[in-house]
Amino acid sequence: MNPAGSENGTFRVNTPIKILAVDDREDNLLSIETILEKEGFTVVKANSGRAALKLLLKEHDFSLILMDVQMPHMNGLETATLIYERDKLKHIPIIFITAYQYGEDLIFKGYKMGGVDYIHKPVDPALLRFKVGVFVELYRKTNELVQQEEKLKAINKSLEIEIMERRISEQRIHLLNEQLLENNSELKSTNEELDRFAFVASHDLQEPLRKILLFNDMISQKLGNTVDASIADYLQRSVKATGRMQMLINDLLKYSRNTHTDEDFIRTNLNDLLNDVLSDLEMEIKRVEAEITVKPLPALAVLPTQIRQLFQNLISNSIKFSRKDERPHIEVFCDEILSNPASGFKNGSSGSIHRISVRDNGIGFDEKYKEEIFVVFKRLHSYHNIEGTGIGLSICKKIVERHNGTLTAQSSPGKGSTFIVSLPDLDPQ
C-alpha cells in the first residue's frame, strides 16, 4: 500500500516539509539527509539530544523527528520525554532509529512516551522514505483537521455571538414595541381628550358669540343712520370678525364629530350622496355659474354622513378657489384600480380600489404645499381674499382615513387642482 501523495513507495510534496534528524554520528545524519532531500524534504540535523532541545526551543514547525536511541549523555528516549513535556511540541511524531533489537518492554516505553514507530539500522532507504512519507502525510492531515477544528470553533464562536446579539436585538425590539404600544395608547388618549376639549370648548363658545352678534345688531339698530361713518365701519368689522369666529367654531365642531362617531358602514350608492350635496349647494352653484360634470360613481360600504361631508367640502373648495376671470368647471369621476400589497390600505379590502377624482379649473397651488394643505388651520391664502378657516381639507383627510383610504392632490398655480380620493371596497361591518 502506498501512502497518499506517494509514487512507487516514495513521497512527493508540493511544499517544503521540515524533518529533524537527531544522531550522534555525522555519517548517519548525512545518510538520512541524502535519502530524504531527494524527496523534497528539508532535513535539519542535531548531533545530540541537547542540541535537538535547543533547536526545538526556537523552531516548532517540524513535521517529523527521526531520533537515534543510543546517544551519549542523553539517549533518544530521554530526549523524547523532555520534548513531549512542552505543549507546543506534543504534536510532532517521533520515529526512533536503533541498531539494536530491544525487548518489548523498552519498545512499549517508546510508544508510550509518544513515539510512532521504530526503524532499525542499517537504514533501508526505501523503507525510510515510505515511513517518513506515511507519517508526514498523517501529520499534514492531522494539521488540516486541527485547522478545520479551529475554523469551526471560530465559526461557532461567531454564531454564538451573532445569536446573542440577535437575542439582545429581539429583546430591544420587544421593549421598543411595548414602549411604542404604550406611547400609541397615550397618544390616542391625548388625542381623544383634545378632540373632546375642542368639541366642548367650541360648543361653549357658541353662546357668547351669539350674544356678541345680537348686541352688535342691537347697537346698529339703535344708532340707525345717525352713527358716524368710522363707528359704522368698526361695527361692520366687528360683525365680520365675529362671523369668522363662528365659522371657525362650527368647523372645529365638525372636526371633533368626525373623531367620535357611532355611525356604521353601509353599502351606499355614492351618486345619491353626491346628488344630495349638489342639491344643498344649488344656490352657490348658480351664484358663480359653475358647470359641474358628474360621471357614474360606485356603490361602496361607507359612513354615509361623512362621505356626504367629504363631497360637500371638496366641491365647496373648488367653488371657493375658482378664478374670477373664468367660469368654474368641476368634474367628478371614478376609475377602479386593482389593490396592491404595497398600497398602504389596511385589511378588510375585497381587492378593488376605487379612485374618485374632483377636478377643477381654479387658481390651483404649488405642489410643494400638497401635504401642508391637509394640516389643520393651514391656509395658503389670506382670509381677506378667500373666506375659510383652513379646517375643511383636514376634515376630508380624516374622513378618508377613517375609511382606510388615501387623499392626495395634484395642482399647479393657475391651472386648477385635482383631489383624488382612493377608497378600498370594504366589507360592511
C-alpha positions as CSV (number, residue, x, y, z in Angstrom):
1,M,0.0,0.0,0.0
2,N,1.5,3.4,-1.0
3,P,0.8,6.4,1.2
4,A,-1.3,9.3,-0.1
5,G,0.8,11.5,-2.4
6,S,3.3,8.8,-2.9
7,E,4.6,7.3,-6.1
8,N,6.1,3.8,-6.1
9,G,6.6,4.0,-2.4
10,T,8.2,7.5,-2.5
11,F,6.5,10.6,-1.2
12,R,6.0,13.8,-3.3
13,V,5.2,17.1,-1.6
14,N,4.3,20.4,-3.0
15,T,5.5,22.5,-0.1
16,P,8.7,22.1,2.0
17,I,8.4,19.7,4.9
18,K,10.9,20.1,7.8
19,I,12.2,17.0,9.4
20,L,14.6,17.0,12.4
21,A,17.2,14.2,12.4
22,V,19.0,13.5,15.7
23,D,22.1,11.3,15.8
24,D,25.5,11.5,17.4
25,R,27.2,10.2,14.3
26,E,27.6,12.6,11.4
27,D,27.7,9.9,8.8
28,N,24.2,8.7,9.9
29,L,22.9,12.2,9.7
30,L,24.4,12.7,6.2
31,S,22.9,9.4,5.0
32,I,19.4,10.4,6.3
33,E,19.7,13.9,4.7
34,T,20.8,12.4,1.3
35,I,17.9,10.0,1.3
36,L,15.2,12.5,2.3
37,E,16.3,15.6,0.4
38,K,15.8,13.7,-2.9
39,E,12.1,13.5,-1.9
40,G,11.9,17.3,-1.4
41,F,12.1,17.2,2.4
42,T,14.1,19.8,4.3
43,V,16.3,18.0,6.9
44,V,17.6,19.9,9.9
45,K,20.4,18.0,11.8
46,A,21.2,17.8,15.5
47,N,24.2,15.7,16.8
48,S,22.8,15.2,20.3
49,G,19.7,15.2,22.4
50,R,20.7,18.5,24.0
51,A,21.3,20.1,20.6
52,A,17.9,18.9,19.4
53,L,16.2,20.5,22.5
54,K,18.0,23.8,21.8
55,L,16.7,23.8,18.2
56,L,13.2,23.0,19.3
57,L,13.2,25.9,21.7
58,K,13.3,28.2,18.7
59,E,11.5,26.2,16.0
60,H,8.2,24.3,16.3
61,D,7.3,23.7,12.7
62,F,8.8,20.2,12.2
63,S,6.6,17.6,10.6
64,L,8.6,14.7,12.0
65,I,11.6,13.8,14.3
66,L,13.9,11.0,13.5
67,M,15.6,10.1,16.8
68,D,18.6,7.8,17.3
69,V,18.1,5.8,20.5
70,Q,21.7,5.2,21.5
71,M,23.4,8.6,22.1
72,P,25.9,9.6,24.8
73,H,24.9,11.9,27.8
74,M,21.2,11.8,26.8
75,N,19.7,8.9,24.9
76,G,16.8,9.2,22.4
77,L,14.1,8.1,24.9
78,E,15.2,10.7,27.5
79,T,15.3,13.3,24.8
80,A,11.8,12.4,23.6
81,T,10.5,12.6,27.1
82,L,11.8,16.2,27.5
83,I,10.4,17.1,24.1
84,Y,6.9,15.9,24.9
85,E,6.9,17.9,28.2
86,R,6.3,21.0,26.1
87,D,2.8,21.5,24.9
88,K,3.9,23.2,21.7
89,L,5.9,20.1,20.7
90,K,3.5,17.3,21.6
91,H,2.0,17.2,18.1
92,I,5.3,16.3,16.4
93,P,5.6,12.5,15.8
94,I,8.9,10.8,16.6
95,I,10.4,7.7,14.8
96,F,13.1,6.0,16.8
97,I,16.2,4.7,14.9
98,T,18.2,2.0,16.6
99,A,20.9,-0.6,15.8
100,Y,19.7,-3.0,18.5
101,Q,16.8,-5.3,18.9
102,Y,15.2,-4.1,22.1
103,G,12.8,-6.1,24.2
104,E,9.1,-5.5,24.2
105,D,9.2,-3.5,27.4
106,L,11.6,-0.9,26.1
107,I,9.7,-0.7,22.7
108,F,6.4,-0.2,24.7
109,K,8.1,2.5,26.7
110,G,9.0,4.3,23.4
111,Y,5.5,4.1,22.1
112,K,4.0,5.1,25.5
113,M,6.0,8.4,25.6
114,G,4.7,9.3,22.1
115,G,6.9,7.6,19.6
116,V,5.1,6.4,16.5
117,D,7.5,3.8,15.0
118,Y,11.0,2.2,15.0
119,I,13.5,1.8,12.2
120,H,16.4,-0.5,12.6
121,K,20.0,0.2,11.4
122,P,21.3,-0.2,8.8
123,V,18.6,2.0,7.4
124,D,16.8,0.8,4.3
125,P,16.4,3.9,2.1
126,A,13.1,2.8,0.6
127,L,11.7,1.9,3.9
128,L,12.8,5.2,5.4
129,R,11.2,7.1,2.5
130,F,8.0,5.1,2.8
131,K,7.6,5.5,6.6
132,V,8.6,9.2,6.6
133,G,6.0,9.7,3.8
134,V,3.3,8.0,5.7
135,F,3.8,9.9,8.9
136,V,4.4,13.3,7.2
137,E,1.1,12.7,5.4
138,L,-0.6,11.8,8.6
139,Y,0.9,14.9,10.2
140,R,-0.4,17.0,7.4
141,K,-3.9,15.6,7.6
142,T,-3.9,16.0,11.4
143,N,-2.8,19.6,10.9
144,E,-5.6,20.1,8.4
145,L,-8.1,18.6,10.8
146,V,-6.8,20.9,13.6
147,Q,-7.1,23.9,11.4
148,Q,-10.6,22.9,10.4
149,E,-11.5,22.4,14.1
150,E,-10.1,25.9,14.8
151,K,-12.2,27.3,12.0
152,L,-15.3,25.5,13.3
153,K,-14.6,26.8,16.8
154,A,-14.2,30.3,15.4
155,I,-17.4,29.9,13.4
156,N,-19.3,28.5,16.4
157,K,-18.0,31.4,18.5
158,S,-19.1,33.9,15.8
159,L,-22.5,32.2,15.6
160,E,-22.8,32.3,19.4
161,I,-22.1,36.0,19.4
162,E,-24.5,36.5,16.5
163,I,-27.2,34.6,18.3
164,M,-26.6,36.5,21.5
165,E,-26.7,39.8,19.6
166,R,-29.8,38.7,17.8
167,R,-31.5,37.8,21.1
168,I,-30.4,41.2,22.6
169,S,-31.8,42.9,19.4
170,E,-35.1,40.9,19.7
171,Q,-35.3,41.9,23.4
172,R,-34.7,45.5,22.4
173,I,-37.3,45.4,19.6
174,H,-39.7,43.8,22.1
175,L,-39.1,46.5,24.6
176,L,-39.4,49.2,21.8
177,N,-42.7,47.6,20.6
178,E,-44.1,47.6,24.1
179,Q,-43.0,51.3,24.5
180,L,-44.5,52.1,21.1
181,L,-47.8,50.5,22.1
182,E,-47.7,52.4,25.3
183,N,-46.9,55.6,23.6
184,N,-49.6,55.0,21.0
185,S,-52.1,54.3,23.7
186,E,-51.1,57.5,25.5
187,L,-51.2,59.4,22.2
188,K,-54.6,58.1,21.4
189,S,-55.9,59.0,24.8
190,T,-54.4,62.5,24.5
191,N,-55.9,62.9,21.0
192,E,-59.3,61.9,22.3
193,E,-59.0,64.3,25.2
194,L,-58.0,67.1,22.8
195,D,-60.9,66.3,20.5
196,R,-63.3,66.3,23.4
197,F,-61.9,69.5,24.6
198,A,-62.3,71.1,21.1
199,F,-65.8,69.9,21.0
200,V,-66.8,71.2,24.4
201,A,-64.8,74.4,24.0
202,S,-66.4,75.1,20.6
203,H,-69.8,74.3,21.9
204,D,-69.4,76.6,24.9
205,L,-68.1,79.4,22.7
206,Q,-71.3,79.4,20.6
207,E,-73.4,81.2,23.3
208,P,-71.1,84.3,23.9
209,L,-70.7,84.6,20.1
210,R,-74.4,84.7,19.6
211,K,-74.7,87.4,22.2
212,I,-71.9,89.5,20.6
213,L,-73.7,89.2,17.2
214,L,-77.0,90.1,18.9
215,F,-75.6,93.1,20.7
216,N,-73.8,94.4,17.6
217,D,-77.2,94.2,15.7
218,M,-79.0,96.0,18.6
219,I,-76.3,98.8,18.6
220,S,-76.6,99.1,14.8
221,Q,-80.5,99.4,15.1
222,K,-80.2,101.8,18.0
223,L,-77.9,104.2,16.2
224,G,-79.6,103.9,12.9
225,N,-78.3,106.3,10.2
226,T,-77.1,108.8,12.8
227,V,-73.9,107.0,13.6
228,D,-70.5,108.4,12.5
229,A,-69.0,106.6,9.4
230,S,-66.0,105.4,11.3
231,I,-68.1,103.9,14.1
232,A,-70.3,102.1,11.5
233,D,-67.1,100.8,9.9
234,Y,-65.9,99.5,13.3
235,L,-69.3,97.8,13.9
236,Q,-69.2,96.2,10.5
237,R,-65.7,94.9,11.1
238,S,-66.8,93.5,14.5
239,V,-69.7,91.7,12.8
240,K,-67.3,90.2,10.2
241,A,-64.7,89.1,12.8
242,T,-67.5,87.5,14.9
243,G,-68.8,85.7,11.8
244,R,-65.3,84.3,11.0
245,M,-65.0,83.2,14.6
246,Q,-68.4,81.4,14.4
247,M,-67.3,79.7,11.2
248,L,-64.2,78.5,12.9
249,I,-66.1,77.2,15.8
250,N,-68.5,75.3,13.5
251,D,-65.6,73.8,11.7
252,L,-64.0,72.7,14.9
253,L,-67.2,71.1,15.9
254,K,-67.3,69.2,12.6
255,Y,-63.7,68.1,13.0
256,S,-64.4,66.8,16.5
257,R,-67.5,65.0,15.4
258,N,-65.6,63.1,12.8
259,T,-63.4,61.6,15.5
260,H,-66.2,60.4,17.6
261,T,-69.0,58.7,15.6
262,D,-71.1,55.7,16.2
263,E,-72.2,55.5,12.6
264,D,-72.0,52.1,10.8
265,F,-70.5,51.4,7.4
266,I,-73.4,50.9,5.0
267,R,-73.2,49.9,1.3
268,T,-74.3,53.1,-0.3
269,N,-74.7,54.4,-3.9
270,L,-72.2,57.4,-3.9
271,N,-74.2,59.0,-6.8
272,D,-77.1,59.5,-4.3
273,L,-74.8,61.2,-1.8
274,L,-73.3,63.5,-4.4
275,N,-76.7,64.5,-5.7
276,D,-77.8,65.5,-2.2
277,V,-74.7,67.6,-1.9
278,L,-75.3,69.3,-5.3
279,S,-78.9,70.0,-4.2
280,D,-77.7,71.6,-1.0
281,L,-75.1,73.7,-2.9
282,E,-77.6,74.7,-5.7
283,M,-77.8,78.4,-4.8
284,E,-74.0,78.7,-4.5
285,I,-73.5,76.9,-7.8
286,K,-76.0,79.2,-9.5
287,R,-74.3,82.3,-8.0
288,V,-70.9,81.6,-9.6
289,E,-72.5,79.9,-12.7
290,A,-70.4,76.8,-12.1
291,E,-70.6,73.9,-14.6
292,I,-70.4,70.5,-12.8
293,T,-70.0,67.3,-14.7
294,V,-70.6,64.0,-12.9
295,K,-69.8,60.5,-14.2
296,P,-71.2,57.4,-12.6
297,L,-69.8,56.6,-9.1
298,P,-69.7,53.1,-7.5
299,A,-71.7,51.8,-4.5
300,L,-69.3,51.2,-1.6
301,A,-69.5,50.4,2.1
302,V,-69.1,53.8,3.7
303,L,-70.2,56.1,6.5
304,P,-72.8,58.0,4.5
305,T,-72.9,61.2,6.6
306,Q,-69.1,61.5,6.4
307,I,-68.8,60.8,2.7
308,R,-71.6,63.4,2.1
309,Q,-69.5,65.9,4.0
310,L,-66.4,64.9,2.1
311,F,-68.1,65.6,-1.2
312,Q,-69.5,68.9,0.1
313,N,-66.1,70.1,1.3
314,L,-64.3,69.2,-1.9
315,I,-66.9,70.8,-4.2
316,S,-67.2,73.9,-2.0
317,N,-63.4,74.1,-2.0
318,S,-63.4,74.0,-5.9
319,I,-66.0,76.8,-6.0
320,K,-64.3,78.9,-3.3
321,F,-60.9,78.8,-5.1
322,S,-62.3,79.4,-8.6
323,R,-60.8,82.1,-10.9
324,K,-62.6,85.4,-11.1
325,D,-62.0,85.6,-14.9
326,E,-63.2,82.2,-15.8
327,R,-66.4,80.3,-15.2
328,P,-65.8,77.4,-12.7
329,H,-65.9,73.9,-14.3
330,I,-65.8,71.0,-11.9
331,E,-65.6,67.3,-12.9
332,V,-66.3,64.3,-10.6
333,F,-65.4,60.9,-12.0
334,C,-64.2,57.5,-10.8
335,D,-61.9,54.8,-12.1
336,E,-61.2,51.4,-10.5
337,I,-57.7,50.0,-10.0
338,L,-56.5,46.7,-8.5
339,S,-55.4,46.5,-5.0
340,N,-51.6,46.5,-4.4
341,P,-50.0,44.9,-1.3
342,A,-47.7,47.9,-1.1
343,S,-50.6,50.4,-1.5
344,G,-50.9,51.1,2.2
345,F,-54.5,50.1,2.6
346,K,-55.5,48.2,5.7
347,N,-57.0,44.7,5.9
348,G,-60.7,44.3,5.0
349,S,-60.5,45.2,1.4
350,S,-62.1,42.9,-1.2
351,G,-59.2,43.7,-3.6
352,S,-60.6,46.6,-5.5
353,I,-59.7,50.3,-5.0
354,H,-62.0,53.0,-6.3
355,R,-60.3,56.3,-7.2
356,I,-62.7,59.2,-7.1
357,S,-61.4,62.5,-8.5
358,V,-62.7,66.0,-8.1
359,R,-61.1,68.2,-10.7
360,D,-61.5,72.0,-11.2
361,N,-60.1,74.8,-13.3
362,G,-59.5,77.1,-10.3
363,I,-56.5,79.1,-9.1
364,G,-54.5,76.0,-8.1
365,F,-51.5,75.9,-5.9
366,D,-47.8,74.9,-5.9
367,E,-47.5,71.2,-5.4
368,K,-44.7,71.7,-2.8
369,Y,-47.6,72.5,-0.5
370,K,-49.6,69.4,-1.3
371,E,-49.0,67.9,2.2
372,E,-49.5,71.2,4.1
373,I,-53.0,71.9,2.7
374,F,-54.3,68.9,4.8
375,V,-52.9,70.3,8.1
376,V,-55.5,71.8,10.5
377,F,-55.7,75.6,10.2
378,K,-53.1,75.7,7.4
379,R,-54.1,78.3,4.8
380,L,-52.2,79.2,1.6
381,H,-54.3,82.3,1.0
382,S,-55.3,85.2,3.3
383,Y,-58.9,85.2,4.6
384,H,-59.1,88.8,3.3
385,N,-59.0,87.3,-0.2
386,I,-60.8,84.0,0.3
387,E,-63.1,83.1,3.2
388,G,-62.4,79.9,5.2
389,T,-60.8,78.5,8.4
390,G,-58.3,76.0,7.0
391,I,-60.1,73.0,8.5
392,G,-62.1,71.8,5.6
393,L,-59.4,69.7,3.9
394,S,-58.2,68.4,7.3
395,I,-61.7,67.1,7.8
396,C,-61.7,65.5,4.3
397,K,-58.4,63.7,5.1
398,K,-59.7,62.4,8.4
399,I,-62.9,61.1,6.8
400,V,-60.9,59.3,4.1
401,E,-58.5,57.8,6.6
402,R,-61.5,56.6,8.6
403,H,-62.5,54.6,5.5
404,N,-58.9,53.1,5.3
405,G,-58.3,55.2,2.2
406,T,-55.9,57.9,1.0
407,L,-56.5,61.5,-0.1
408,T,-53.9,63.2,-2.4
409,A,-53.9,66.3,-4.6
410,Q,-52.4,67.4,-7.9
411,S,-52.2,71.0,-8.9
412,S,-50.2,73.9,-10.4
413,P,-50.8,77.6,-10.0
414,G,-53.4,79.0,-12.4
415,K,-54.2,75.6,-13.8
416,G,-56.7,74.1,-11.4
417,S,-56.5,71.3,-8.9
418,T,-57.5,67.6,-8.7
419,F,-58.3,65.9,-5.4
420,I,-58.1,62.2,-5.6
421,V,-59.9,60.0,-3.0
422,S,-58.8,56.4,-3.1
423,L,-61.2,54.1,-1.2
424,P,-60.9,50.3,-0.8
425,D,-64.1,48.2,-1.3
426,L,-64.6,47.3,2.3
427,D,-66.9,44.7,3.6
428,P,-69.6,46.3,5.8
429,Q,-69.0,45.6,9.5
